[in-house]
Amino acid sequence: MKVLLVNPPTESDIKRVLGIAGPPLGLAYLASIAREMGHEVEILDASAEGLTFEEVRARIRRSYPDVIGITATTPMIYDAYKVAKISKDVNDNSITLIGGPHATFLPEFTLRECPYLDIVVRGEGERTFQDLMDKLPLVLRGRNTRVLKEILGISYREGDRIIHNPPRPLIEDLDSIPIPSFDLLPWDLYKAGEYRYGVIMTSRGCPFNCIFCSSSLQFGKRWRGHSVRRVLEEIRLLREELGIKEIEFLDDTFTLNRKRARQIARELVKEGLDISWTASSRVNTFDTETAKALRESGAHTIYFGIESGSQRILNFIGKGITINQAIKAVKTAVRVGLKVLGSFILGFPMERNEDIKRTIRLANRLDLDYAQFTIATPYPGTRLWYYTLRNKLLTTLNWRKYTTTQVVMRNLYLTADQIKKALLWAYLSFYLRPKYIIRDFLERKGFLIRKAIPAAVRSIIRGSGKPTTCAEEMRRVEELSPILLKESPV
């Protein structure tokens, strides 16, 4: 079979503000699965290439695939629907698949919202995709969906009905998944500044239960990691065969197993793999020994999800950290020479104005190199999603607005405009401090002040210019909430 894996054309705030497009690692994993089975595979990263939908149509027509696999997050789901429609316009006999967190947690809603999609791949996709590649030739020949009943982890159409097969167990041995097909990606389009950058994921699963995150639901609460040997093999491929020196580790918490994190760092030094890299950590899984090992192996920035300066809000969202742990972790990272990006979320339903002020004060007090502020967003599948549905706080089902820069749920104490203004003030108060302006011009030639921050402000203001709620949309939310509550995770 001919297989085309598509990252749809879309506009993201990250791309708009920083000019960065990230490689679709999930599609590269699926490409390797299909290749091993002897199928002809292409990856079309329409977002990175900046393609229009008409250009996507031309590429699909040229490729004329039997199977089109589409990935999508919540705000880009409508773009995925357009790609599915184009695929059916070009070849009505093609089979369209969709994966990603949005479809995983709203499989029935997704299939009913888009009649051009045939199958939802729920959760961890590699083994499910492998089974599909084995069975879909039978479906294509006879248009008989009965063979799909044997495949765990999918939802699909059978006439007018939508069938949800049982969930698939998580992959125990991550090393059994083939190395992603990095060679199918347009690497010249993935740049951090002047340099191309790559991504790898060395582990899956998260034991924590943050109210706003679906990762532990999609990839399980039990942490699973690649062997150190496999991690080094992927890094070596990126560095030596593709010439990529800047790498981002996409693990939810790279330092969850600190001993393993240090071992990977030491092997990087031992093997002389000259890379610069970044990773995410938690403030309660970070210590001086680990920080030193990461820095000595080429790590330059660590990402901490600090989220709030109010312990009351940290407790509400189930973060499982304290403000003192955040202060200590940032000091530890700075002491060994790591830059720190702190992430903060504003506008949780129980949040008051004083809580937001505490968050902004904490961000300015910490010795952070970068701060990211977002608006609390109830993505499907998360505990926050179900909380907003049950408490009738959701204000829109327009997925385009689920960008973390727009307000899509009611706060019990603050208006949507107050939250948007707080987001704008958070960015301005952090990045327009004299101390920060001087540092930015000395270290980055003023890139953040001249380009990134004005773009971020424009993005926030652009979102603020449109009403978040209207009577028609509220009626739609009220009508569909009981249906959405019945959707089963994974």
N, C-alpha and C positions, 0 to 999 in steps of 0.2 A: 504493500500500500504506500501511497504518497501521503506524507503527514506534514502539515504546516502548523507550527505553534506560534501564536500571535500575542504580542503585547500591544493593545489597541492604541490608536492615537489619543492622546489626552493631554490636558494642561494641568500640571500640579503646581502647588505653591512653591515646593522645593526647586523645581525646574525654573519657575518664573523668577524666584528671588536669587538663587545661587547659580543658575545656569547648569545644574548638575542633573544628569540622567543616570540612574543606577542600573547595572546589568540585571536582566530578569533571570536570576539564578535558578528559580523553580523550573522554568522552561528548559534550561540547559540540562537539568537532571532528567527531565522527561525525554529530551532528545536522545540522550545516551541509552535510555531504556529501549526506545524504538529502534535505534541503530543496532543495538546488540541482537535484536530480533530480525534484522535484515530488511527493515523498512527504509524508505528514502525520506529523509527528514530535512526540513528547513526551519529556521527561526526568523520571524519577521518582527523586529522591535520597532514598530511604527512610531512609538512615542519618542524614542531616542533619535530616530531618523527624521522626525518632524513631518511625517507624511499626512496628507489629507485623506479623507475617506475614499475619494475617487482614485487616489494613487494606491491605496490599499486594495481597492477593487481590481485595478490593473495588475497588481502583483498576485492576487489570488487567481485571477483569470490566467495569468502566465504559468503559475505553478499548477493549477487545476488539481488540488489535493482531494484525496478520498476522505481524509479526516482533518478537521480543523480544531485545534485545541486553543482555548482562549483563557487568559488569566485576567483577573480584575479585582481591585479593591473596591470598597463601597462607593467612593465618589466617582470612580471611573466605570461603574457597572453599565451605564447607558451607552458608553462607547463600545463596551463588549457586545451589547445587544445589536448595535449597528454593524459590527463586524460579522456577527452571526447571520444577520439578514443579508448582508452582501454575499456571504458564503453560499447561502441558499439561492440567491439570485443568480449567481454564477453557475452553480451546480446543485440542483435541488436534491440530487441523490447523495450528496456529501453528508457526512455525520459530523455534527457540531458538538463539542464538549466544552464545558467551562469548569474551572477550578478557582481556588483562592478563598479567602476567609468569608467574603460576603455570601457567595453561593453555598459554601459549606454550611453556614448557619441558617440560611433561608432557601433551602433547595426547592421546596414546593412553590414558594412565592416567586422565586427566580424563573422557574420553568413556566409558570402561569403568566408572569409579566412579559416574558419574551417567548413567543411561539416558535421562534427560529432556532432555539436551543433544543438539542435532543437529550443530552445526558449531563448531569452534574456529578463531578468527582469530588467527594467530600473528604475533608481532612488531609492526612498525609497521602500524597498522590502516587508515588512511584509504583508500588506493587499493584494498586488498582489500575493504573494506566497499563501496566504490563499485561494484566488479565484482559483488559479491553482490546489491546493490540492483538491478542490471541483470538478473541471471539468476534471482533468487528468484521473480519472478512466474510464470515458466515452471514452477518446482518446485511452487509452490502450486497451479497449475492442474492439473498432471498427476502430482504427487508423484513426479516423475522426477528422480533426482539425477545423471543423466549429464552435464547441462550444467555441473555443479560441477567436472568434470575440467579445465575450461579455466581455473579460477581459481587463481592462484598464492597461496601463503601460508595455505592452509586445511587442516584435517583434518576429516573428516566420515564419517558412517556410510553404508555401502552394503550393506544387508542386515545380516548378522552381522559383516561385515568393517569395519575402519576404514582409510580411505584417507588417506594423507599426500601432498598435492600438493607440488611443489617450492617452496622458499622464494621470496619476492618480493624483488626488488632494492629497496634503500632509495630513498626519495624524494630526488631530487637537488635540486630547487628547492622549498624549504619555503614560499616565497611562493605557490606554486601551490595550497597547501591553503587553503580558505576560512577566514576568521576564525571562531573558535568562536561558537556560538549562545548567547552570554552571556544573552540575554533569556529563555531557557527555564529558567534556574536560579533557585532561591529565595534571592536574595541576603541577605535579612534574617536568614537562618540561619547565614551565614558571618561570624563576628565574632571579632576579636582584641581582647579587652577590651570596650569600649563601641562600637567602630567596626566597620562591615562591612569585609571585606577581600577583594581579588580576587587571582587568580593568572594569570600568563602564562608561556609557555615560549618563549624567544627562540632556542634552538638545540637540536640533538639530536646524539647521538654522543659517545663518550668514548674517547680514545686510551690511557687507562690500563688496568691489568689487576688491580685489587684482587681478592683471592681471595673476598671476601664479596659482591661486587656483580655484578648481571646486566645493568646498563644498557648496557655496551658490546656485549653479546651481542644485546640486544633492539633497540637503536638504532644499532649499528655502532660501529666504532672510529674511523671518520673523522668529524671534527666537521663539522656543517653548520649554518649560521645563517640566520635570517631577515634580510632587509635592514633597515637602521636605519629606513627609511621605514615598513616594515610594523610594526616593533616600536612605533614612536610612534603608529601608527594604532590598534593594540590598546589601548595605554595611554590614548589620548585617548577611545576609546569607553568604557572603564571609568570614567574620571574625569568626563567631561562628560555622558555619556548615562545612566550608572548611579549617578553621585555617589559613586564609591568612591575614597577617598583613600589607603588602605593597600593596598599591592600586594606580593606575594611572587613573585620570579623563581624558577621551578622548574628552571632549567638545572642540569645536574650540576655544571658549573663555569662560572659566568657570566664569570669573568675569564680563561678559557682563551685567548681572543684579547683581550689587554689593550687594544690600540688600538681595537678595536670597542667594548669596554665603556666606554672613556672617551668615545668618540663618542656612544654612546647617552646617557650622563650629560650631556654638553654640550648635546645636542639637547633634553633635558628642560628644562634651564635656559633655553635660547634660546627655546623655545616657551612658557615660563611654565606648564608642567604641574606644578601644586602637589601633589606626592604624597610620601608617606613610603613607604620600601620596604626590603626585605631581599633578600639573595641569597647563594648558596653560592660559595665560592672554594676554592682549594687554597693551602697555605702556600708553594708554590713557583711560584705564578702571580700573586703579589700584590706590589705595590711602592708606594712613597710617592705617585708621580704618579697612579696608578690609585686609590689610597685617597682622595686629596684630591678627585678628580673625582667619585667615587661619593658622598662625604659632601656636597659642594656641591650635588648634584642631588637631595638628599632621602633618601639611604640612611641608615639609622640603625643597622642590625645586619648583621654579616657572619658567615656560618657557615663554620667550618673543620672538616674531618674530620681531626682530629689522630690519633685512634684509639689510640695507645699511647705510653707513656713509655719503652718498651724498644726500642732500635734493633734488637735481635734479632727481636722480634715484627714490627716494621715491615717488616723485610726478608722475613720469612716470608710476610706477607700481600701482598707486592708493592705496597706503598703508594707507593714511589718518592720518599719524602721523608726528611729527617733531623730530629732533635729540635731542632737549632739553627735550622733553617728555620722550624719551628713557633714557637719563641720569638721570632724576628725578625718574623714576620708578625703575631703578636698585638701586639707592641710598636708596629709600624707602624700598625695599625688604631686602637689606643688613642690614639696620638699625634695623629691627625687628628680624633678625636672619635667614632669608630665604636664601637658596642658589639660585643662578640664572644661568639658561642656556639661552644664547643668540644665536639666529639663524640668519645667514647671507647668502645672495645669491649673487653670482658673475656671471658676464657675460651676463647681459641683452643686447639686441641688440643695445641700445643707449649708453651703458656704455663705458667710456674711461678708460685708465690706471689710471688717477688721481682719478676717482671715486672709483676704487677698492682699491687704496692706502688709501683713506679716510675711507673706510669700515674697512680695517685691523687696521688702527690707532685707530678707535673708539673701536673696539673689545678689543684691548690691553689697552686702556685708561679706559674703564669701569671696575668696580670691579666684573667681572664675575667669577663664579666657573667653568663653562664649556662654550665652544663656539662650535657651529656647523656651518661649512661652506659647502655650496653646490653650484653646477653650475645651473644656471637658465635653467629650462627644460619645454618646452611647452607641457604639458600633454593635451591629447584630451579633448575638451570641455571648456578649459580655454580661456580667452581673449588672452593670449599669443599664444595659439595654432592657433587661427584664424588670429592673427597679423602676425605670421611667414608664414602661408599659403598664405595670401593675398600679402605679401611683398616678397615672394619667398626666405625666409631665412632658411627654413627647409632643413636639409642636409641628413636625413636618416629616413626611416620608419622601421628600425630594432628595434623593441620594447625592445629588450634586453639592448639596450644602454640608455634607459630612466631611468637611475639610480640616477641622479643628481651628479654623479662623472664623467660623460662623456659629451662632447660637441655635441649637436645634432642640433644646429642652428647656422647660421652665425651671427657674431657681425659686426657692421658697421665699427669698428675701430681697433679691435683686432683679431689676429688669434686664432685658436683653441688651438695651443700649448701655446700661451701666457696666455690664460685663465686657462689651466690645471696647468701651472707653478704657476700662481697666487693662485690657490686653495691650492697647496702644500705649498707655502710660507705662506699662511694665517694660516694653521695648525701649521707649524713649528715655526713661529714667536710668536704665542699665547702660545703654550704649552711648548716651550723650553726656556722661560724666567726664569732666576734664581729664582725669587720670586715664580713662579708657580711650578717649580720643587720641591722646599722646601715644599710648601704647599701640594703637591701631596703625597710626602713621609710621611709627618706628619699625614695627614688625611686619605689617602687611601693606604698606604704602597707602593706607587709608581705604582699603577695599571695602571693609564692612561699613564704614561711615559714608563713603561716596556712592556705593552701589547696593550692597545687600540690604542695609537697613531702610533706605528710601523705597526699595522694591517691596520689602516686607510691609512697610507702612501703607503703601499704595494698595497692597493686597488686602489688608485689614479694612481700609476705608472702602474699597470696592465692595467687599462683603457687607459692610455696614449700610451701603446705599440702598439695599433691597429689603423689604419687609420680610421678617423671618416667618411670620404666621399670617394666615388669612382665614376667613370663615370656611371657605371651601376646603382648604387643606386640613383644617382642624376636624371637619366632618369626615374626611377621608381617614385620618388617623384614628378617630373614634370607631369608625366602621371596621377597619382592618385590624385593630389591636387584638381582638379575641383570636383572630386567625394567626397572627404573628406569634402570640403567646404559645400556640400549639406546636410551632416548629421545634423539632428536636435537634439539639446540638450534635454534630458529627454523626 
